[in-house]
Each structure stands twice: as structure tokens, then as C-alpha cells.
Amino acid sequence: MAKSLIDRHPLQWMASPSRGLSALVHLVGLSSFLWSFKYMHENPNQANEAYGWHFQYLTVIGLSLSTLTFAVALLADVTSSRRLFLIKNILSICGAPLEVVISVLYWGLRLIDGSLVIPPDVFIPVHADISFHATPSVVMLIDLLLLSPPWTITALPALALSGTLAFSYWFWIEQCFSQNGWYPYPIFEALPTSGRIGLFTLSAIVMALSTITLKWLHGRVNGFGNPIKPQSRPGDIRRKDGL
């Protein structure tokens, strides 16, 4: 049996880091992310020349984090580096729940009223829409559920992390608004300050719930109920790099 298969975490479904399927998943995901950045470059809008560039958009912040996560993951696959693999897993704790929240909020608001997230004068083709707002969450979930060890983060740290990210983004877009005079998403224009506070509070809660749900789902997919008291699979060597 290959060393990468023997050394994997006992509660990790597939071998990773690995130059096989793991590397293929990370290469495909990274290629999609880079295509999205290429699309932004070739289809400029008002954000290209604005303060904050496209990083005003939560979608692009999430996409950047996903790109970094998969770049590190692919390097770990190629080099068989456990250190890089650990860094990838740390990045995933932020990136995977964030991408899930982005997809849920974006598609949820689009079903309610597309003009809440897309300005009337902006057209996004279906393939680009999927690349920005669906593919990142899908491939991050594949990486988490099949190619990663279980998370050990609990509810309160998850809420603290999501709250920090949500309100940091709020302060950031207010800074961009003070320079540009417009918000990246129309829904921010439609809401008063108290409404935006409520929206970001709700987003923080949803992200925390997403983190705990993904942790639970990892356990169900990988055949164990309690990631704190794992049961080893036959032939596995126990590792201590779960997160």
C-alpha cells in the first residue's frame, strides 16, 4: 500500500496529500478559481477603478481565500508536505463555511429579488454566475468531506470567528463606501445602518451554524459520530493533525 494511503488521518475518507485524486481535485478547483479572476479582468466594471477593487465583494474575498487554500493544498499534494497540508486545513476552517454562506445568501436573495445582489445594469452569464457563486462552495465541500481530517472547532470559537469575519467585512465596505460613494451590493443601499447591522449579525450566525453543520456532516460521511472520540479504521495509522 502506498505510504500516502497508510499515513492518512484515520477519520479521513481519501488519501491526501496525494499526487492522485487529491491533486486532481485541487487542480480542477484551482483552475476554476483562476478562470473566475480571468473573467473579472476581461469583463471590467466600476469596481476595477474603485477603492478596494473587487475585494469590496464578499464573493471575491471568499474566492481569494479558496484560491489560496487550494494552491496550498496542491503544493502539499505535489510535495507530500504535512506542514502545507496542515496550513490548508486551517485555511479551510475559514474558507469552507464562508463559501457555503456566500452561496446560501446569494442564491437565496436571487430567488427573492435578483436586484438585491446584482445592479440592474450588470449582466452575469450563467457559466460565470456558477463559477463565482456555486463552484467554490462545491469543491471546498468535496475537499472538506473527502480529503480532510475532522475539525475540532466548537460552537463558541466558531461564532467568534464568524463574527470577526462578518463585522470586519462590514467595516471594510463602509470604508470603501466613504471613498467610492456606492456599495458593492444593492441590498446594502436599501437597508439603513440598523438593517446592515442585523444583516451582518445574521450572516455571522449562519456562518457559525455552517461551521458546526459541516463538522457534523464530515463525521457522518466518514462514518463516525463523535470526532473527539474517533474509531480507527483497520490498517490506519492514527495522526494528530485534525483541526
N, C-alpha and C positions, 0 to 999 in steps of 0.2 A: 504493500500500500504506500502511496506517495506520502512524503513527510508532511505536506501541507494538509492532507486529509487527517493524519494522525494527530497533528498539533492543534487542530481547531478547537474552539471552546466546546465543551460537551453539550451546551444548550444552543448551539449554532447549527442551523439546518444544513448549510453547504460550506465547502472549503473556501475560506477567504482569510487572508490574502492568497490569491492563486492566479496563475497565468492561464487558467482555463476559463470556466464560465464566469467567475467573478470579474476577471479582467474584461471579458466581453460585455457584461452588463455595464460596468463603469465606463468603458469606451463608448458604447452606444449612448448612454446618458450624457456624457461629457460632450459628445458630438452634437446632440440636440441642443444643449445649453449654448454652445458656441454659435450654432446656427441662429439662435434667437438674438444674440448680440450682433451678429452679422446683419440680421433683418433690421434691427434698430439703426444701424449705421447706414444702411441703404434706403431706409424709409424715414427720414428725419421728420420731427415735429417741433413744436415750440420748446420742448424740453431740451433739445440739442444745444441751444444757445442760452439756456436759462441757468440761473444759480442753482447748483445741486444736480445739474444734468438729469439723466433718467433715474438717478438714485432718489429722486423725490417719490418714485413709485414703489410701493411695498413689493409689488411683483418683481421688480428688478433687483431690489435688495435680497429677496428670497432666492432669485435666480443666481445672483452673485455668490451667495452662501452655498447653494447647491453645486455651483461650478467648482468652488474651492474644495468642497467636500469630496466630489468625485475625482478631481485632479489628484488630491492626496491619496484617495483610495486606489486609483490606477497606478500611482507610483509605488504604493505598498504592494500591489499585485506584481508589478514588474520586478521589484527588488526583494520581495518576500520580507519586507521590514515590518516587524511587530510594533515598532515605535510609531511609524506612519499609520499603521492600522489603528492604533490607539487614538491618535490625533483625529483620524477620520471619524471614529465612533463618538468622540467628544463633540466634533462639529455637527454630527448627525442629531445629537440631542436638541440642538437649537434648530437645525435646518429642516428636519422631517416634520415636526409639529407645525413649524411656520408655514411650510408649503401646503400642508393639509388645511390650515386656517385660510391661507390665500385662496385656495381652490373653493372651499366652502363659502367664504364671503363673496368672492367674485361671481361664481355661478348662481349663488342664492340671490344676490342683488340683481343679476341679469334677468333672472326669472321674474322678479318683482317689477323691475323697471331698468332696462339697459342703460338709460341716460344717467343713472346714478353713478355708474363707473366708467362710462365711455362718453366723452363730449360729443354733441350732435354732429360736429364737422369732422369727426375721426372715424375712419373705416378700418376694421381689423379683419383680414381674411380668416376663414375658418382654420386653415392649417397653422397660421401664426397664432391665433387665439388658443388653439390646443397646445401648441409648443410653449407658450408663455404661462398658461393658466391650468394646464392639466398634466402634461408630461412630467414636469418636475416632481409633483407630488406622487405620481405613479412610480417613477423609478426610485425615488427616495424610499418609498414604502417597500419596494422589492429589495432594496439594499438592506433596510432595517430588518424585515421579516425573515429573509433567507440567508443573508450574508453577514450578519452582525450578531455579537453576543447580547444577552439581555441587559437592559438598563437597570440601574439600582436607584435612580432618582425617585423620590417620594413626592407626595402631593404638595406640601408646603414649599419645598425648593422649586418645584415645577411652577407653582403660582408666582413665586418671587422672580424666577427667570422670565416668565411670560409677561409679567407686569413691567419689569425693567425694559424689555424689548418694546412693548406696546407704547409706553409713555416716552421712551427715548425717540421713537418714531414720531410721536405727536409733537414733541419739542422741535424735532428736525423739520417737519413740514411747516410748522409755524415760522421757523427761521427762513425757510425758502419762500413762504408767502410774504414775509416782510420785505424780501428782496425782489420778488417777481410780481407780486400783486395778484396771483391766482394760485389755486390749489390743484394738485395733480389729479384728484378725483372729484367730479361734480358733487358727490354726496357731502363733501366737506364744506362746499359753498352753501348747500341747502340747510345745513344744521347750524344752530347757534353754538356758542362756546360750550354751554352745558350739554348740548347734544353730542358734540365731539368728545367730550369727556366720557359721556355714557357709552359712546361707540367704542372708544379705546379700552374702557373698563370691560365691556362685554367681550371684546376681542382677546384681552388678556385671559379672561376666564375660559373662553373657548379654547385657547391655545394650551392652557394648563390641563383642561379636560382631554384635549387631544393627546398630550404627552402621556397621561395616565392610561388612556384608552389604548394607545399604541404599545405601551409597555405590557398591558394585559393581553393584547392581541398577539404580540410576539410569543408570550407564554403559551397561548392556545395553539398557534401554528406550529410551534416547536415541541409540543407535547408535554408541557409541564404546567402546573397550576401556580406555583409559588417560586419566582425567580430567586428568592433569598435562600430557599432550601431545595436546590436542584437535584435531580436524579440523573446520574451519568448514563450515557448510552454505552453499550458494550463496545470495547475497543477504543474508547475515547480516553485521552489524557486530560485531566482537569486543568484548566487555566484560570488565572485570576485577573484577567483583563476585562471582565464585564463591567458595564457602566450603569 
